[in-house]
Amino acid sequence: MIETVSLTVTGMKCGGCESNVTDKLKTIDGVLFVKASSKDNEVNVEFDSDKTSLDTIESAIIDAGFTVE
């Protein structure tokens, strides 16, 4: 099933941070779309919940060095 979530992510300060999060999430099988905004402290993700989970997505963001609120 396709799901869309909007996560509050702190620690992103620039476009490089946005790219870091986006690139990390796009490596996850089942992630279909990612838009990260350092200005809004937000990451929007569309994913197939049959292939991945919200926990996996949040863990990847944390592994990239950011905090999910």
MODELLER restraints for C-alpha pairs under 7 A, 6 or more apart:
rsr = mdl.restraints
at = mdl.atoms
rsr.add(forms.Gaussian(group=physical.xy_distance, feature=features.Distance(at['CA:1:A'], at['CA:48:A']), mean=5.42, stdev=0.5))
rsr.add(forms.Gaussian(group=physical.xy_distance, feature=features.Distance(at['CA:1:A'], at['CA:49:A']), mean=5.39, stdev=0.5))
rsr.add(forms.Gaussian(group=physical.xy_distance, feature=features.Distance(at['CA:1:A'], at['CA:50:A']), mean=6.05, stdev=0.5))
rsr.add(forms.Gaussian(group=physical.xy_distance, feature=features.Distance(at['CA:2:A'], at['CA:46:A']), mean=6.90, stdev=0.5))
rsr.add(forms.Gaussian(group=physical.xy_distance, feature=features.Distance(at['CA:2:A'], at['CA:47:A']), mean=5.59, stdev=0.5))
rsr.add(forms.Gaussian(group=physical.xy_distance, feature=features.Distance(at['CA:2:A'], at['CA:48:A']), mean=4.49, stdev=0.5))
rsr.add(forms.Gaussian(group=physical.xy_distance, feature=features.Distance(at['CA:2:A'], at['CA:49:A']), mean=6.16, stdev=0.5))
rsr.add(forms.Gaussian(group=physical.xy_distance, feature=features.Distance(at['CA:3:A'], at['CA:46:A']), mean=5.62, stdev=0.5))
rsr.add(forms.Gaussian(group=physical.xy_distance, feature=features.Distance(at['CA:3:A'], at['CA:47:A']), mean=5.45, stdev=0.5))
rsr.add(forms.Gaussian(group=physical.xy_distance, feature=features.Distance(at['CA:3:A'], at['CA:48:A']), mean=6.27, stdev=0.5))
rsr.add(forms.Gaussian(group=physical.xy_distance, feature=features.Distance(at['CA:3:A'], at['CA:49:A']), mean=6.60, stdev=0.5))
rsr.add(forms.Gaussian(group=physical.xy_distance, feature=features.Distance(at['CA:4:A'], at['CA:45:A']), mean=5.62, stdev=0.5))
rsr.add(forms.Gaussian(group=physical.xy_distance, feature=features.Distance(at['CA:4:A'], at['CA:46:A']), mean=4.29, stdev=0.5))
rsr.add(forms.Gaussian(group=physical.xy_distance, feature=features.Distance(at['CA:4:A'], at['CA:47:A']), mean=6.45, stdev=0.5))
rsr.add(forms.Gaussian(group=physical.xy_distance, feature=features.Distance(at['CA:5:A'], at['CA:44:A']), mean=5.74, stdev=0.5))
rsr.add(forms.Gaussian(group=physical.xy_distance, feature=features.Distance(at['CA:5:A'], at['CA:45:A']), mean=5.42, stdev=0.5))
rsr.add(forms.Gaussian(group=physical.xy_distance, feature=features.Distance(at['CA:5:A'], at['CA:46:A']), mean=6.55, stdev=0.5))
rsr.add(forms.Gaussian(group=physical.xy_distance, feature=features.Distance(at['CA:6:A'], at['CA:42:A']), mean=6.66, stdev=0.5))
rsr.add(forms.Gaussian(group=physical.xy_distance, feature=features.Distance(at['CA:6:A'], at['CA:43:A']), mean=5.74, stdev=0.5))
rsr.add(forms.Gaussian(group=physical.xy_distance, feature=features.Distance(at['CA:6:A'], at['CA:44:A']), mean=4.42, stdev=0.5))
rsr.add(forms.Gaussian(group=physical.xy_distance, feature=features.Distance(at['CA:6:A'], at['CA:45:A']), mean=6.50, stdev=0.5))
rsr.add(forms.Gaussian(group=physical.xy_distance, feature=features.Distance(at['CA:7:A'], at['CA:42:A']), mean=5.57, stdev=0.5))
rsr.add(forms.Gaussian(group=physical.xy_distance, feature=features.Distance(at['CA:7:A'], at['CA:43:A']), mean=5.18, stdev=0.5))
rsr.add(forms.Gaussian(group=physical.xy_distance, feature=features.Distance(at['CA:7:A'], at['CA:44:A']), mean=6.30, stdev=0.5))
rsr.add(forms.Gaussian(group=physical.xy_distance, feature=features.Distance(at['CA:7:A'], at['CA:68:A']), mean=6.83, stdev=0.5))
rsr.add(forms.Gaussian(group=physical.xy_distance, feature=features.Distance(at['CA:8:A'], at['CA:41:A']), mean=5.65, stdev=0.5))
rsr.add(forms.Gaussian(group=physical.xy_distance, feature=features.Distance(at['CA:8:A'], at['CA:42:A']), mean=4.66, stdev=0.5))
rsr.add(forms.Gaussian(group=physical.xy_distance, feature=features.Distance(at['CA:8:A'], at['CA:43:A']), mean=6.52, stdev=0.5))
rsr.add(forms.Gaussian(group=physical.xy_distance, feature=features.Distance(at['CA:8:A'], at['CA:68:A']), mean=5.87, stdev=0.5))
rsr.add(forms.Gaussian(group=physical.xy_distance, feature=features.Distance(at['CA:8:A'], at['CA:69:A']), mean=5.40, stdev=0.5))
rsr.add(forms.Gaussian(group=physical.xy_distance, feature=features.Distance(at['CA:9:A'], at['CA:41:A']), mean=5.12, stdev=0.5))
rsr.add(forms.Gaussian(group=physical.xy_distance, feature=features.Distance(at['CA:9:A'], at['CA:42:A']), mean=5.39, stdev=0.5))
rsr.add(forms.Gaussian(group=physical.xy_distance, feature=features.Distance(at['CA:9:A'], at['CA:43:A']), mean=6.57, stdev=0.5))
rsr.add(forms.Gaussian(group=physical.xy_distance, feature=features.Distance(at['CA:9:A'], at['CA:66:A']), mean=6.63, stdev=0.5))
rsr.add(forms.Gaussian(group=physical.xy_distance, feature=features.Distance(at['CA:9:A'], at['CA:67:A']), mean=5.45, stdev=0.5))
rsr.add(forms.Gaussian(group=physical.xy_distance, feature=features.Distance(at['CA:9:A'], at['CA:68:A']), mean=4.60, stdev=0.5))
rsr.add(forms.Gaussian(group=physical.xy_distance, feature=features.Distance(at['CA:9:A'], at['CA:69:A']), mean=6.07, stdev=0.5))
rsr.add(forms.Gaussian(group=physical.xy_distance, feature=features.Distance(at['CA:10:A'], at['CA:41:A']), mean=5.60, stdev=0.5))
rsr.add(forms.Gaussian(group=physical.xy_distance, feature=features.Distance(at['CA:10:A'], at['CA:66:A']), mean=6.05, stdev=0.5))
rsr.add(forms.Gaussian(group=physical.xy_distance, feature=features.Distance(at['CA:10:A'], at['CA:67:A']), mean=5.18, stdev=0.5))
rsr.add(forms.Gaussian(group=physical.xy_distance, feature=features.Distance(at['CA:10:A'], at['CA:68:A']), mean=6.56, stdev=0.5))
rsr.add(forms.Gaussian(group=physical.xy_distance, feature=features.Distance(at['CA:11:A'], at['CA:66:A']), mean=5.26, stdev=0.5))
rsr.add(forms.Gaussian(group=physical.xy_distance, feature=features.Distance(at['CA:11:A'], at['CA:67:A']), mean=6.48, stdev=0.5))
rsr.add(forms.Gaussian(group=physical.xy_distance, feature=features.Distance(at['CA:12:A'], at['CA:18:A']), mean=6.57, stdev=0.5))
rsr.add(forms.Gaussian(group=physical.xy_distance, feature=features.Distance(at['CA:12:A'], at['CA:38:A']), mean=4.96, stdev=0.5))
rsr.add(forms.Gaussian(group=physical.xy_distance, feature=features.Distance(at['CA:12:A'], at['CA:41:A']), mean=6.82, stdev=0.5))
rsr.add(forms.Gaussian(group=physical.xy_distance, feature=features.Distance(at['CA:12:A'], at['CA:66:A']), mean=6.90, stdev=0.5))
rsr.add(forms.Gaussian(group=physical.xy_distance, feature=features.Distance(at['CA:13:A'], at['CA:38:A']), mean=5.56, stdev=0.5))
rsr.add(forms.Gaussian(group=physical.xy_distance, feature=features.Distance(at['CA:14:A'], at['CA:38:A']), mean=5.96, stdev=0.5))
rsr.add(forms.Gaussian(group=physical.xy_distance, feature=features.Distance(at['CA:18:A'], at['CA:36:A']), mean=5.20, stdev=0.5))
rsr.add(forms.Gaussian(group=physical.xy_distance, feature=features.Distance(at['CA:18:A'], at['CA:37:A']), mean=6.25, stdev=0.5))
rsr.add(forms.Gaussian(group=physical.xy_distance, feature=features.Distance(at['CA:18:A'], at['CA:38:A']), mean=6.33, stdev=0.5))
rsr.add(forms.Gaussian(group=physical.xy_distance, feature=features.Distance(at['CA:20:A'], at['CA:64:A']), mean=6.97, stdev=0.5))
rsr.add(forms.Gaussian(group=physical.xy_distance, feature=features.Distance(at['CA:21:A'], at['CA:61:A']), mean=6.13, stdev=0.5))
rsr.add(forms.Gaussian(group=physical.xy_distance, feature=features.Distance(at['CA:21:A'], at['CA:64:A']), mean=6.41, stdev=0.5))
rsr.add(forms.Gaussian(group=physical.xy_distance, feature=features.Distance(at['CA:22:A'], at['CA:34:A']), mean=5.90, stdev=0.5))
rsr.add(forms.Gaussian(group=physical.xy_distance, feature=features.Distance(at['CA:22:A'], at['CA:35:A']), mean=6.83, stdev=0.5))
rsr.add(forms.Gaussian(group=physical.xy_distance, feature=features.Distance(at['CA:22:A'], at['CA:36:A']), mean=6.49, stdev=0.5))
rsr.add(forms.Gaussian(group=physical.xy_distance, feature=features.Distance(at['CA:24:A'], at['CA:60:A']), mean=6.62, stdev=0.5))
rsr.add(forms.Gaussian(group=physical.xy_distance, feature=features.Distance(at['CA:25:A'], at['CA:31:A']), mean=6.86, stdev=0.5))
rsr.add(forms.Gaussian(group=physical.xy_distance, feature=features.Distance(at['CA:25:A'], at['CA:57:A']), mean=6.67, stdev=0.5))
rsr.add(forms.Gaussian(group=physical.xy_distance, feature=features.Distance(at['CA:25:A'], at['CA:60:A']), mean=6.53, stdev=0.5))
rsr.add(forms.Gaussian(group=physical.xy_distance, feature=features.Distance(at['CA:29:A'], at['CA:51:A']), mean=6.47, stdev=0.5))
rsr.add(forms.Gaussian(group=physical.xy_distance, feature=features.Distance(at['CA:29:A'], at['CA:52:A']), mean=6.76, stdev=0.5))
rsr.add(forms.Gaussian(group=physical.xy_distance, feature=features.Distance(at['CA:30:A'], at['CA:47:A']), mean=5.46, stdev=0.5))
rsr.add(forms.Gaussian(group=physical.xy_distance, feature=features.Distance(at['CA:30:A'], at['CA:48:A']), mean=4.94, stdev=0.5))
rsr.add(forms.Gaussian(group=physical.xy_distance, feature=features.Distance(at['CA:30:A'], at['CA:51:A']), mean=4.98, stdev=0.5))
rsr.add(forms.Gaussian(group=physical.xy_distance, feature=features.Distance(at['CA:30:A'], at['CA:52:A']), mean=5.62, stdev=0.5))
rsr.add(forms.Gaussian(group=physical.xy_distance, feature=features.Distance(at['CA:31:A'], at['CA:46:A']), mean=6.20, stdev=0.5))
rsr.add(forms.Gaussian(group=physical.xy_distance, feature=features.Distance(at['CA:31:A'], at['CA:47:A']), mean=4.30, stdev=0.5))
rsr.add(forms.Gaussian(group=physical.xy_distance, feature=features.Distance(at['CA:31:A'], at['CA:48:A']), mean=6.43, stdev=0.5))
rsr.add(forms.Gaussian(group=physical.xy_distance, feature=features.Distance(at['CA:32:A'], at['CA:46:A']), mean=5.45, stdev=0.5))
rsr.add(forms.Gaussian(group=physical.xy_distance, feature=features.Distance(at['CA:32:A'], at['CA:47:A']), mean=5.17, stdev=0.5))
rsr.add(forms.Gaussian(group=physical.xy_distance, feature=features.Distance(at['CA:33:A'], at['CA:45:A']), mean=5.62, stdev=0.5))
rsr.add(forms.Gaussian(group=physical.xy_distance, feature=features.Distance(at['CA:33:A'], at['CA:46:A']), mean=4.99, stdev=0.5))
rsr.add(forms.Gaussian(group=physical.xy_distance, feature=features.Distance(at['CA:33:A'], at['CA:47:A']), mean=6.98, stdev=0.5))
rsr.add(forms.Gaussian(group=physical.xy_distance, feature=features.Distance(at['CA:34:A'], at['CA:44:A']), mean=5.70, stdev=0.5))
rsr.add(forms.Gaussian(group=physical.xy_distance, feature=features.Distance(at['CA:34:A'], at['CA:45:A']), mean=4.67, stdev=0.5))
rsr.add(forms.Gaussian(group=physical.xy_distance, feature=features.Distance(at['CA:34:A'], at['CA:46:A']), mean=6.63, stdev=0.5))
rsr.add(forms.Gaussian(group=physical.xy_distance, feature=features.Distance(at['CA:35:A'], at['CA:43:A']), mean=5.68, stdev=0.5))
rsr.add(forms.Gaussian(group=physical.xy_distance, feature=features.Distance(at['CA:35:A'], at['CA:44:A']), mean=5.16, stdev=0.5))
rsr.add(forms.Gaussian(group=physical.xy_distance, feature=features.Distance(at['CA:35:A'], at['CA:45:A']), mean=6.67, stdev=0.5))
rsr.add(forms.Gaussian(group=physical.xy_distance, feature=features.Distance(at['CA:36:A'], at['CA:42:A']), mean=5.94, stdev=0.5))
rsr.add(forms.Gaussian(group=physical.xy_distance, feature=features.Distance(at['CA:36:A'], at['CA:43:A']), mean=4.28, stdev=0.5))
rsr.add(forms.Gaussian(group=physical.xy_distance, feature=features.Distance(at['CA:36:A'], at['CA:44:A']), mean=6.36, stdev=0.5))
rsr.add(forms.Gaussian(group=physical.xy_distance, feature=features.Distance(at['CA:37:A'], at['CA:43:A']), mean=6.22, stdev=0.5))
rsr.add(forms.Gaussian(group=physical.xy_distance, feature=features.Distance(at['CA:58:A'], at['CA:68:A']), mean=6.61, stdev=0.5))
rsr.add(forms.Gaussian(group=physical.xy_distance, feature=features.Distance(at['CA:62:A'], at['CA:68:A']), mean=6.92, stdev=0.5))
